[in-house]
Amino acid sequence: MFGGPSAEHNVSGASALAVVRGLRSDRYRPVVIGVGADGRWMLVPSSTVEELASRKTSGPAIQDRLTAAGTEVELRRGGRLVSSDAPDTVLEQLDVVFPVIHGPYGEDGVVQGFLETLDLPYAGCGVLASAVGMDKVAMRRAFAAEGIPAVPHVWFSERRWQTCEEPLTLVGDLEWPLFVKPANMGSSIGISRVTGPDELARAVGEAFRYDEVVVVEQGVTARELLCGVLGDADEPAASVPSEVKVSGGWSDFDQKYVSTADVVTSPADLPPDVTEQVRELSIRAFRAISGYGLARVDFFYDEATGKLYVGEINTMPGFTAKSVYARGWATSGISYEEIVTRLIDLAFARHGRKQHKATEAAG
């Protein structure tokens, strides 16, 4: 399942196509549902999926994607996928859902909650972890409770910003430059780097286009490190850290999805003790939000001071075979195909445990 009514719609289509390509043909038959920007669920024709999956491309990642077009459908309890025009007509019977939806609607617990009500196994984090991981304010509160270091930051609502007589006071003692972000968004959408007070209002206005709450972080001179987590809540594993080499001071949307330049180094060239600290903090961050299945944890590493800051955790990170998440695991000895298979196996395992608990409770 991909798409959704968020600014990360097209990114999701690219990740979903990669998942289709990564499915073992001897174990799985993909049924692809694209959620349109208008919220409608569309069953993408299998012929379209097969044609796109077999296509070779060397262009920008954002161009190699699925689109939400096809027959409008509804998902019913037990995995029955029916036609919206003929609800008695079952078009497909689903066994497990792989929600590759980035950002609001799909990465924030909304879809996960819906799938829970339908009693369907699904890959990735559950409702709680998805919601906490998506909201940068709640995420940082969870990190603070576990002693996980984060960059200095503040947050405020749109109403508070508009009614404050001196809006500049809302950023407190943070030092320039600042990064202004929507609290609930990913893929660097709505983020601005601000070097002085004159730029703040424009940046905050841009962030409020995507959310009602804005987070302002103090900029740090640091290397950007990323680490993948894979597994269940009890025994998650962390990949080797990777590094993103950025231009212009930070990794924006164009560098991530439009440019064809390879800006990722995996593994990152780090002292062994820093590598282990990144992996340890990644697992701690995963557990802090009650993660399950997968997540990518992003870090800032200040070489001058030796300090590591956890920037955020992404419960459905960019998920193409060329993404930082997949490349970190490839360097660690786990292929993209194996990642996909493990996530589906974990989905069935979690669902089986819940069914067992429900049976015990009933009697």
Beta strands, then each sheet from edge to edge (+ up, - down):
strand 1: 2-3
strand 2: 33-35
strand 3: 41-43
strand 4: 71-76
strand 5: 80-83
strand 6: 90-93
strand 7: 153-157
strand 8: 178-182
strand 9: 192-194
strand 10: 213-218
strand 11: 223-231
strand 12: 237-238
strand 13: 242-244
strand 14: 264-265
strand 15: 293-302
strand 16: 307-314
sheet 1: 1+ 2+ 3- 4+ 5- 6+
sheet 2: 7+ 10- 8+ 9-
sheet 3: 12+ 11- 13+ 14-
sheet 4: 12+ 11- 15+ 16-
end
